Amino acid sequence: MKRNNFSSSSLSPENKSKNFLCETLGYDEKIADGVIDALRTSLGSSMTDEALYDIILQMAGRYEVGEDAGLETLVESVRQELSRSEGKKVVQFWCIPPVTDGNKKGDIKNNAFKVHTYEGMSITDTAKYGTLEGASTLSEYIECACSGIMACSTCHIIISPENYADPSLKKSIGVASEDEQDMIDLAFSPQPTSRLGCQVTVDKSMDGKLYVQIPSGVNNMMDYIPFEDKS
């Protein structure tokens, strides 16, 4: 991403909002404009540019460590509205729930349910923010303790080995980076085709073909981070 050379302190309040969204958080201009328009619409046109900037900062939370305070939800709402208006394709994939004693007989794919999402969304974002068929059910199985900054393994999923056996699908799905693999190694019962849902972006080549299995357990290392008791 191209970075501006000027200091944010030299910007007008309105430009500071857009600069923060684009340069600091990495959103593209369409998303930034959509967020600003949505806030102005919901909070009133009389809201000052400085107040808008303060609200965006508050919603971003402790973004440096992945602790969002509402901005991510607004961004995903704007992104999906843009997807609709731009005519992006709705892609269907299949999710296989965790295997239990009650459903492990026969082909586990028989237990799969459909999930619809817009191309360009990740598996995890579909679970967190998706509004189409199956997204709310998917959200019951996938969590994301680190807000998608690849600092945990709570969105661990297992891609069907058959998908990776298909060269065209394997290219679309991609393989785990070294940093992603480090997190997968900490996940519950990692498999050769394990991925983090936040790193798998759905595209139209996967339509009706992608099978994602949910592991039967979750390791959340963030639950065990020690904090100093200052009381």
Salt bridges, closest charged atoms under 4 A:
GLU29 OE1 - LYS18 NZ 3.55
ASP33 OD1 - LYS18 NZ 3.09
ASP49 OD1 - ARG40 NH2 2.36
GLU67 OE1 - ARG62 NH1 3.19
GLU72 OE1 - LYS128 NZ 3.21
GLU76 OE2 - ARG79 NH1 2.33
GLU81 OE1 - ARG84 NH2 2.92
GLU86 OE2 - LYS30 NZ 3.12
ASP101 OD1 - LYS104 NZ 3.45
GLU133 OE1 - HIS116 ND1 3.63
GLU162 OE1 - LYS109 NZ 2.68
GLU180 OE2 - ARG195 NE 2.78
ASP207 OD2 - LYS89 NZ 3.55
